[in-house]
Amino acid sequence: MDALTRESAGLETTVDRSTAPAPDRGGTALFLRRWLAHPLQMGSVVPSSPALCRRLVRAAWPQEGETVLELGAGTGVIGRALLDAGLPPERLIAVEIVPAMAA
């Protein structure tokens, strides 16, 4: 069953990336293909750049005991930046409804 079939069937995909390196999932090409196919489902045409991720991490660093909820995590570049900056994995919840983006 491909990702679009899983998506239309309402099936969930859970991926634990806390210990595994991120695979190359197509980056800009994947975002552009998804945007062309479903423009109202995408918040961006391209993934966030490393510079933007660093700025977001600095601007949105959680207080002690707070958890980060990332809605529409895409391919996970912002979540990875938070983890790389030292956020414990148990304090990050990333939600992505498009299995092709999260896979």
Residue frames as a rotation matrix with the C-alpha (Angstrom) as fourth column:
MET 1
0.590 0.807 0.000 0.00
0.807 -0.590 0.000 0.00
0.000 0.000 -1.000 0.00
ASP 2
-0.322 -0.744 0.586 1.58
0.694 -0.606 -0.388 3.31
0.644 0.281 0.712 -1.03
ALA 3
-0.875 -0.138 -0.463 1.58
0.453 -0.570 -0.686 6.46
-0.169 -0.810 0.561 1.12
LEU 4
-0.783 0.622 -0.026 -1.32
-0.591 -0.730 0.342 8.11
0.193 0.283 0.939 -0.68
THR 5
-0.119 0.742 -0.659 -3.45
-0.052 0.659 0.751 4.98
0.992 0.124 -0.039 -0.33
ARG 6
-0.435 -0.091 -0.896 -2.63
0.840 0.318 -0.440 4.81
0.325 -0.944 -0.062 3.40
GLU 7
-0.987 0.045 -0.155 -3.48
0.015 -0.931 -0.366 8.51
-0.161 -0.363 0.918 3.70
SER 8
-0.519 0.845 -0.131 -6.85
-0.681 -0.316 0.660 8.19
0.516 0.431 0.740 1.96
ALA 9
-0.041 0.482 -0.875 -7.67
0.265 0.850 0.455 5.07
0.963 -0.213 -0.162 3.99
GLY 10
0.613 0.287 0.736 -7.11
-0.508 -0.571 0.645 7.05
0.605 -0.769 -0.204 7.20
LEU 11
0.713 -0.415 -0.565 -4.26
0.597 0.782 0.178 4.82
0.368 -0.464 0.806 8.38
GLU 12
0.900 -0.418 0.125 -1.67
-0.417 -0.740 0.527 6.20
-0.128 -0.527 -0.840 10.77
THR 13
0.487 -0.843 -0.227 2.08
0.428 0.457 -0.780 5.97
0.761 0.283 0.584 10.45
THR 14
0.962 -0.253 0.100 4.27
-0.209 -0.453 0.867 6.36
-0.174 -0.855 -0.489 13.53
VAL 15
0.509 -0.860 -0.023 7.98
0.361 0.238 -0.902 6.90
0.782 0.451 0.432 13.07
ASP 16
0.888 -0.314 -0.335 10.47
0.266 -0.244 0.933 7.09
-0.375 -0.917 -0.133 15.97
ARG 17
0.622 -0.681 0.386 13.34
0.301 -0.247 -0.921 9.30
0.723 0.689 0.051 14.85
SER 18
0.930 -0.218 0.296 14.81
-0.368 -0.539 0.758 9.95
-0.006 -0.814 -0.581 18.28
THR 19
0.370 -0.836 0.405 17.76
-0.178 0.364 0.914 7.62
-0.912 -0.410 -0.014 17.72
ALA 20
0.199 -0.261 0.945 17.96
0.835 0.550 -0.024 7.12
-0.513 0.793 0.327 13.96
PRO 21
-0.748 -0.443 -0.494 19.54
0.097 -0.809 0.579 9.52
-0.656 0.385 0.649 11.49
ALA 22
0.257 0.894 -0.368 17.03
-0.290 -0.292 -0.912 11.14
-0.922 0.341 0.184 9.17
PRO 23
-0.205 -0.279 0.938 16.86
0.764 0.554 0.332 9.51
-0.612 0.785 0.100 5.75
ASP 24
-0.897 -0.054 -0.438 16.80
-0.224 -0.801 0.556 11.65
-0.381 0.597 0.707 2.62
ARG 25
-0.252 0.902 0.350 13.12
0.605 0.429 -0.670 11.94
-0.755 0.043 -0.654 1.78
GLY 26
-0.004 0.236 0.972 13.37
0.989 -0.144 0.039 14.20
0.149 0.961 -0.233 -1.24
GLY 27
-0.593 -0.343 -0.729 13.43
0.590 -0.801 -0.103 17.57
-0.548 -0.491 0.677 0.53
THR 28
-0.588 0.311 -0.747 12.41
-0.428 -0.903 -0.040 20.38
-0.687 0.296 0.664 -1.79
ALA 29
-0.825 0.270 -0.496 11.21
-0.408 0.322 0.854 18.06
0.391 0.907 -0.156 -4.55
LEU 30
-0.660 0.605 -0.445 8.90
0.710 0.696 -0.107 16.21
0.245 -0.386 -0.889 -2.14
PHE 31
-0.470 0.482 -0.739 7.46
0.357 -0.662 -0.659 19.48
-0.807 -0.574 0.139 -0.79
LEU 32
-0.676 0.173 -0.716 6.89
-0.621 -0.658 0.426 20.83
-0.397 0.733 0.552 -4.29
ARG 33
-0.834 0.383 -0.397 5.22
-0.014 0.704 0.710 17.61
0.551 0.598 -0.582 -5.50
ARG 34
-0.534 0.650 -0.540 2.93
0.839 0.332 -0.430 17.56
-0.101 -0.683 -0.723 -2.45
TRP 35
-0.500 0.329 -0.802 2.09
0.033 -0.918 -0.396 21.25
-0.866 -0.224 0.448 -2.88
LEU 36
-0.802 0.194 -0.564 1.26
-0.596 -0.221 0.772 20.82
0.025 0.956 0.293 -6.57
ALA 37
-0.708 0.532 -0.464 -0.97
0.302 0.822 0.483 17.84
0.639 0.202 -0.743 -5.76
HIS 38
0.250 0.775 -0.580 -2.61
0.889 0.053 0.455 19.31
0.383 -0.629 -0.676 -2.61
PRO 39
-0.415 -0.548 0.726 -1.92
0.305 -0.836 -0.457 23.06
0.857 0.032 0.514 -2.29
LEU 40
0.280 0.604 0.746 -4.43
-0.524 -0.555 0.646 23.58
0.804 -0.572 0.161 0.52
GLN 41
0.928 0.025 -0.372 -2.80
0.249 0.700 0.669 20.88
0.277 -0.714 0.643 2.68
MET 42
0.101 -0.990 -0.102 0.69
0.938 0.129 -0.321 22.35
0.331 -0.064 0.942 2.57
GLY 43
0.802 0.132 -0.583 1.91
0.424 -0.813 0.400 25.28
-0.421 -0.568 -0.708 4.64
SER 44
0.182 -0.820 -0.542 5.09
-0.514 -0.549 0.659 25.66
-0.838 0.159 -0.522 2.59
VAL 45
0.891 0.060 -0.449 6.42
-0.444 0.317 -0.838 24.87
0.092 0.946 0.309 -0.86
VAL 46
0.124 -0.921 -0.369 9.92
-0.157 0.349 -0.924 24.09
0.980 0.173 -0.101 0.46
PRO 47
0.480 -0.019 -0.877 11.27
0.787 0.450 0.421 22.70
0.387 -0.893 0.231 3.75
SER 48
0.989 -0.145 -0.022 12.61
-0.110 -0.832 0.544 25.15
-0.097 -0.536 -0.839 6.33
SER 49
0.444 -0.895 -0.037 16.25
-0.135 -0.026 -0.991 26.05
0.886 0.445 -0.132 5.77
PRO 50
0.041 -0.520 -0.853 18.91
0.862 0.450 -0.234 25.27
0.506 -0.726 0.466 8.39
ALA 51
-0.872 -0.374 0.314 19.20
0.210 -0.868 -0.450 29.01
0.441 -0.327 0.836 9.14
LEU 52
-0.139 0.904 0.403 15.44
-0.602 -0.401 0.691 29.32
0.786 -0.147 0.600 9.73
CYS 53
0.498 0.294 -0.816 15.49
0.328 0.807 0.491 26.21
0.803 -0.512 0.305 11.93
ARG 54
-0.460 -0.745 -0.483 18.25
0.782 -0.082 -0.618 27.73
0.420 -0.662 0.620 14.08
ARG 55
-0.812 0.212 0.543 16.27
-0.284 -0.958 -0.051 30.98
0.509 -0.195 0.838 14.45
LEU 56
0.241 0.965 -0.101 13.12
-0.418 0.197 0.887 29.07
0.876 -0.172 0.451 15.39
VAL 57
0.205 -0.249 -0.946 15.01
0.700 0.713 -0.036 27.04
0.684 -0.656 0.321 17.99
ARG 58
-0.823 -0.561 -0.089 16.37
0.478 -0.599 -0.643 30.23
0.307 -0.572 0.761 19.58
ALA 59
-0.684 0.588 0.433 13.00
-0.510 -0.809 0.292 32.02
0.522 -0.021 0.853 19.46
ALA 60
0.315 0.946 -0.074 10.82
-0.689 0.282 0.667 29.16
0.652 -0.160 0.741 20.65
TRP 61
-0.616 -0.583 -0.530 13.00
-0.057 0.704 -0.708 27.30
0.786 -0.406 -0.466 23.16
PRO 62
0.400 0.889 -0.222 10.65
0.161 0.170 0.972 25.87
0.902 -0.425 -0.075 25.81
GLN 63
0.106 -0.258 0.960 10.82
-0.910 -0.414 -0.011 26.69
0.401 -0.873 -0.279 29.50
GLU 64
-0.878 -0.466 0.107 11.86
-0.459 0.755 -0.468 23.95
0.137 -0.460 -0.877 31.94
GLY 65
-0.686 0.591 0.424 9.24
0.079 0.640 -0.764 21.19
-0.723 -0.491 -0.486 31.96
GLU 66
0.205 0.780 -0.591 7.39
-0.649 -0.344 -0.679 22.41
-0.733 0.523 0.436 28.87
THR 67
-0.183 -0.153 0.971 6.78
0.520 0.823 0.228 20.18
-0.834 0.547 -0.071 25.86
VAL 68
-0.624 -0.056 -0.780 7.03
-0.567 -0.654 0.501 21.31
-0.538 0.755 0.376 22.24
LEU 69
0.106 0.703 0.703 4.09
0.421 0.609 -0.672 20.39
-0.901 0.367 -0.232 19.99
GLU 70
-0.719 -0.371 -0.588 4.92
-0.387 -0.489 0.782 20.75
-0.578 0.789 0.208 16.31
LEU 71
0.267 0.881 0.391 1.81
0.151 0.363 -0.920 20.58
-0.952 0.304 -0.036 14.15
GLY 72
0.998 0.050 -0.039 2.51
-0.034 -0.090 -0.995 19.87
-0.054 0.995 -0.088 10.49
ALA 73
0.468 -0.880 0.087 6.04
-0.146 0.020 0.989 18.65
-0.872 -0.475 -0.119 11.09
GLY 74
0.674 -0.212 -0.707 6.65
-0.736 -0.122 -0.666 17.90
0.055 0.970 -0.239 7.42
THR 75
0.545 -0.550 -0.633 9.90
0.013 0.761 -0.649 16.01
0.838 0.346 0.421 6.97
GLY 76
0.804 -0.070 -0.591 11.00
0.579 0.321 0.750 16.87
0.137 -0.945 0.298 10.50
VAL 77
0.000 -0.908 0.419 13.70
0.573 -0.343 -0.744 19.50
0.819 0.240 0.521 9.95
ILE 78
0.091 0.065 0.994 12.52
-0.566 -0.818 0.106 21.76
0.819 -0.572 -0.038 12.79
GLY 79
0.941 0.279 0.193 12.11
-0.321 0.545 0.775 18.85
0.111 -0.791 0.602 15.21
ARG 80
0.579 -0.801 -0.149 15.60
0.737 0.593 -0.323 17.60
0.348 0.078 0.934 14.34
ALA 81
-0.113 -0.617 0.779 16.98
0.097 -0.787 -0.609 21.10
0.989 0.007 0.149 14.97
LEU 82
0.499 0.364 0.787 15.35
-0.725 -0.321 0.609 21.12
0.474 -0.874 0.103 18.41
LEU 83
0.989 -0.142 -0.037 16.76
0.143 0.874 0.465 17.69
-0.033 -0.465 0.885 19.22
ASP 84
0.307 -0.932 0.195 20.20
0.701 0.083 -0.708 18.66
0.644 0.354 0.678 17.89
ALA 85
-0.061 -0.275 0.959 20.11
-0.301 -0.911 -0.281 21.72
0.952 -0.306 -0.027 20.17
GLY 86
-0.899 -0.438 -0.016 19.57
-0.150 0.341 -0.928 19.48
0.412 -0.832 -0.372 23.18
LEU 87
-0.091 0.924 0.371 15.80
-0.990 -0.125 0.068 19.18
0.109 -0.361 0.926 23.62
PRO 88
-0.748 -0.138 0.649 15.12
-0.326 0.929 -0.178 15.75
-0.578 -0.344 -0.740 25.14
PRO 89
-0.900 0.374 -0.222 13.10
-0.088 0.344 0.935 13.59
0.426 0.861 -0.277 22.69
GLU 90
-0.486 0.756 -0.440 10.39
0.867 0.479 -0.134 12.99
0.109 -0.447 -0.888 25.30
ARG 91
-0.256 0.372 -0.892 9.67
0.364 -0.818 -0.446 16.74
-0.896 -0.439 0.073 25.27
LEU 92
-0.721 0.020 -0.692 8.94
-0.602 -0.513 0.612 16.88
-0.343 0.858 0.382 21.52
ILE 93
-0.105 0.741 0.663 5.65
0.403 0.641 -0.653 15.83
-0.909 0.199 -0.366 19.95
ALA 94
-0.768 -0.173 -0.617 5.64
-0.474 -0.495 0.728 16.13
-0.431 0.851 0.299 16.16
VAL 95
0.024 0.868 0.497 2.39
0.221 0.480 -0.849 15.61
-0.975 0.130 -0.180 14.26
GLU 96
-0.691 -0.171 -0.702 2.24
-0.631 -0.331 0.702 15.12
-0.352 0.928 0.121 10.49
ILE 97
0.182 0.892 0.414 -0.92
-0.420 0.451 -0.788 13.83
-0.889 -0.031 0.457 8.80
VAL 98
0.724 0.016 -0.689 0.71
-0.682 0.165 -0.713 13.09
0.102 0.986 0.131 5.43
PRO 99
0.807 -0.390 0.444 2.48
0.094 0.827 0.554 9.71
-0.583 -0.405 0.704 5.67
ALA 100
0.660 -0.585 0.472 4.70
0.659 0.148 -0.738 10.48
0.362 0.797 0.483 2.66
MET 101
0.454 -0.488 0.746 6.13
-0.381 -0.863 -0.332 13.46
0.805 -0.133 -0.578 4.54
ALA 102
0.530 -0.172 0.830 6.65
-0.839 0.039 0.543 11.56
-0.126 -0.984 -0.124 7.81
ALA 103
0.986 -0.077 0.151 7.96
0.090 0.992 -0.083 8.33
-0.144 0.095 0.985 6.28
